[in-house]
Amino acid sequence: MRDLYLFSGMAGIQGPPLAALRALYARPENARYFTTAAEAVAGVLDHVGADAYRRELPGGIPLTDWLRGASPDAAALDHSIVDGLCAHLYQLCLLQPAIGDGDRPTPVAAIGHSLGLIGAVVAGLRITSRRQYTALCHDMITMTTLTLIRCHQAAPPRTGEATPMAAVTGLPAEELRALAEDSPVHVALANSGRSHVLAGDPAGLAGFRARHARRFADTGVRWAYLRSTAPFHTPLLHAAVRAALEDRHLMTSTLTGDRLALPVYVADAPVNLQDRGDLLPDVLAHAVCRPLDWPGTVRAAIDGCRPDRIVDFGPGPSARVFTRESLRGSHHGLRYRSIPAPAA
């Protein structure tokens, strides 16, 4: 079986996979992983200082307390820092070489939707030593946490019901791009041919919606603000990625294309990250601030590795749904498998 590994960026409407993380935390074989994860998160919070995150998360990120059953407040559960971090922790835990590889075939390639690209890169490294894998996880969790915090330091303020991102379905890509041209909003994600996400300053999004209210009210067209708390996949977060890269000395691992044991695909050339040099700037940019062309990413992977099956690591079904939509009308023999979320 030729498996293509698939990773979602955030859990979306399902919220952070906290129940699944608690179930994984309860397993003794995961103790070192979660100790490392908590140390990485705490190290970032110490490094950036409370002023960098208290506005967004007044209670901080008491990861171990949450894993032991303490309930985060509702605002934390709805926040993209927590959502993205929990999704990342979940994927990296599932990818541990000591867990589940006995019945998990080696993939032929990996792709990641949005922040899920980081999980795809970790899968692509195919590290078999638990010690080396845990050290890598410390680095990746550090940079992911740091990048998410920097994104929110750079994000415009939120006011009213508008959020920094809105899903628009039912409009052709060309029409939506024409509407957004010379406006303060960005077509941040193309999830499929008629499913897109706009992003920008919340006030700008609200004004854009009002200006085109008649079109968005048409039959079959839908506008929905997303839970996101930062305008991901827009130039507004370029400075956040640059700020995170200034602290790359916090990593001990090197991340270069020649270390990837299998292809990890993105939409823009060179589509295979194995053909690139220093991966960290590319991976962080593709994960949070460059526009995402998901149909292009999927096509690059399908054409490049010819998989028989897509194995979805989640969390949540969104990346799998967008992948199916992007392949609608083609590749009918392609199978799908979802890694089941662990239960307590």
N, C-alpha and C positions, 0 to 999 in steps of 0.2 A: 504494500500500500504506500503510495506516494502522498505523504501528508504535508499540507501547508498549514503552519500554525498561525492563528489569528488572535489578536489581542485588542480589546476595547480600551478606550482612553479613560472614560469615567463611567460610573454606573448609571448616570442619568436619572430618570424619574424613579428608579428603584432605590436610589440613595446609596450611600457607601455600604460595601459588603461586610458590615461589622459582625453580623451573626456568623458568617462563614469564617471570618478571621478569628473569632472567639473559639470556634470549633477547632480550627487549626492550632491555635495557641494552647488548647487543652491537651494536645498530643505531645508526649514527652520528647519525641524525636525532633520536634520543632523548637525546643527550648533555646538552643544556641542562636537559631535564626532570629527569633523575636527579641532576644536580648540584644543582638547586634542591631536590629531595626530600631529599638528604643534608644540605644546609645547614639545611633546616627541622627535621629530626630532631635534628641536633647542637645547633641553637639551643635547642630545648626541653630537651634534657638539661642543657645549661649553665644554663638558666634555673631549672629545678627543683632542681638539685644532685643529687649522687650518692646521697645518703641517701634520695631519693624513689623511686629505682628499683633500687638495688643488691640489695635483698632479693629482688625478683622476677627481675631480670636481672643477675646478678653481672658478666657480661661486657659490659653495656651493649647498645647497638644499633649495631654497626659496619656500617652499611648498605652502604657502598661495598665493604668487604671481602667481605661476603656475595655481593654482585652480581658480584664478580670471581672467585668460586669458593670462598672460604673456607667451611668447614662450620660452621654454628651448632651449639652443643651441643644435645643432645636436649631438655633442659629449655626452652631458648629456643624451639625449634620447636613445642613443645607449649603455649606460653604465649599467652594471648589478646591480649596487647599486640602480639606479633610477628604472630600470625595476622591480627588486625584491621588492623594497619598495612599488612601486605603485600597484603591484599585491597584496601585503599583505594588504595595506590600502583598496583596493577595496573589497577584501573578508571580512575583518572585518566589513566594513560598511554594507555590505549585510546581515551579521549575527546578526546585532543589534536586540535585542528582541522586540523593539517597532516598527519594520518595517517588514511588510510582513508575520509575523508569523500567521496571521489569516487564510491564505490559504496555509500554509507550514506545512505539517505533520511532526511530530517528527521523525527524522531518527532512523534507527536501528544501524548505525555505520558510521564511516567516514574514508577516506583515503586521503593522500595528496602526490602529486608527487613533490619530491625535497623540495623546500622551502614551498610548499603548505601544508606540514605536520603541519606547525604552525597553519594555518587556520583550518585544521582538528581537531587539539587539542582544539582550541577555540570552535569549533562547539560541540566537545565532552563534554565540561564543562556544556553546557546547562544552562547558567546563565540567569535568567529571570528578574533580577533587572537591570534597565538601569544604575543606578548609579554604581553598582558593575561591570557591563559590561564595562562601560567607564573607570573605574580604571584599569581593566584587560587590556584593549586595550592600555592604556598608557604604561603599563609594557611590553606588547608583541611588540609594535612598537619600544619601546626603545631598547629591546634586539635584534630585527631584524635589526634595523639600525646599531647598534653597531657591530653586527656580520658581516654584509656586509662590513662595513668599515675595520674591522680587517682582513677580507679575502683578501682585496685588498692591505693592508699593507704587507701581507705575500706572495702575488702572485708574480711569476717571471715576469720580464719585457717583454713587447710585442715588437716584431720587425717584420718588413716586413708584408706580407699578412697573415701570420699564426696567429691564435688566440689560447688561451689556451684550446679550446675544438673543437672537430670535430665530426660530425655525420657520421657514417658508416652504410650503409644499404646493404643488399644482401649477407652478409657473415654469416654463422652459428656461433653461440656463441663460440663453442668449437674451431673453427679455429681462430677466432679473438683473443681469450685468448691465444692460443698457439703462435700466432705472437707477441703479446704484452709481453709475458713472457721474463724476463731478458732484457727488453728494458726500456727506460726512460719514457714511456707513460703508462697510466693506463686505464683499461676498467672501466670507471666511472659510466656509466648508462647502464643497460640492459632495454630498453624500451619495447621490444617484442622479439620474437625468432630470428628475423633477422634485428633488428634495435637497434643500440648501439651508445654510445658516448664515444670517447676516450678523455683523458684530460692529461695535463701536461705542462711542459715548452713549449712555442710556438716553440722554436728552436728544441726541441726534437720531437715534433709532425711533423714538417716539414721534419726532417731527417727520421723519421719512414715512412712517406708517400713516400719519395724518394726511400728508400730501398725496399719497397714493391709495387712500382709503377705498375709493370706488373699485379699484382693481383688486385689492385684497378682499373685498366683499363678494367678488364673483363666485359663482358656483364652482366647487372643486378646488378653490384656492384657500389656503389656511395660513394664518399667522399665529404663532404661539411663542411667548417669551420663555426662555429656558432658565433653569436654575443657576446657570453659570454666574459667577461673581467677578469675572474678568473678561475682557474682550479677546479671547484666545484666537489665534490664527489671523492676527492683524498686525500692521506695522506699529501699532500703539505699544506693543510689547517687545519691540526690538531692543530697547534700552534695558529691559529686564533681563533678557538673555545675555547681553553684554555684561551686565552687572554680575550675573551668576558666574560667567566665565572668568571674571576677575578673581574668583575664589576657587578656581579649579585646583589650586594647590592642596585643597582639602582632600582630594583624591590621591590614592596611592597607585591605582591601576592606570595603565595606558589603554586607550580605546582607539584603535586604528582599524581600517578596513581589512588589512591583511590578517587580523586576529579572528575574523569571522570564519567559522568552519562551514557555514552554509549561507546562501544568499538571503539578504534582508532587503526588501524592495520598497522604494518610494516612487512617486510619480514623475519627478523631474530628473533629467539625465545628469550623471550616470545613474540609472535606476537601481542598480545593484550596489549597495553600500560597500561590498567587498572591493569595489573599484575606486574607493575614495581613500584619502589619507587619514588625517586627524578627524575622528568621527564626532567628538563631543560637540563642537559648534553646530554641525549639521543636525545631529540628533535633537539637541535642545531646540533649535530653530524649527525643525519640522514638527516637533511635539507641541510647541506653544505659540509660535508667532508667524510662521509662513502659512499662506493659504493651503488648504488641504484639498487635493483632488483625489477623492477615494476611488471613483471609477478608473482613473488612470493608474492608481496604485494597484488595484486588483488586476487590471489588464496586464500590467508589467509582470506581476507574479505569475499569472496564468500562462502567459506567453513564455516566460523565462524558465519555469520549472515543471509545467504540465502536471499539476497534481491530480490525484484521483479523489482526494478527500480533503476537506477543510476541517481542522480541529480547532474549536473555539474555546479559548481560555477565559472568556468573559472579562470582567464581571458584567452581567446583564447581556441582553440579546442584541443590542443596537448594532454593533459592528457586523454581526452575522446577517441581520436584516438588510443592512445597506449593501453587503456583499451580494446577497441573493438578488436584490433589486438591480444592482449593477450588471449582473450576469443574466438577467431575465432574457429569455429567447435564445440563449446559447449555453453550451456546456451542460446539457441536460443530464449527463451521466455522473456529474460531480456529486459526491456524497458530503454530508455534513455530520459532524459529531461535536457535541458540547461536553466539555469536562464538567461533571456534576459538582455543584457547590457542596462542600462538606457540611454535615449537620452534626449538632452536638450529640 
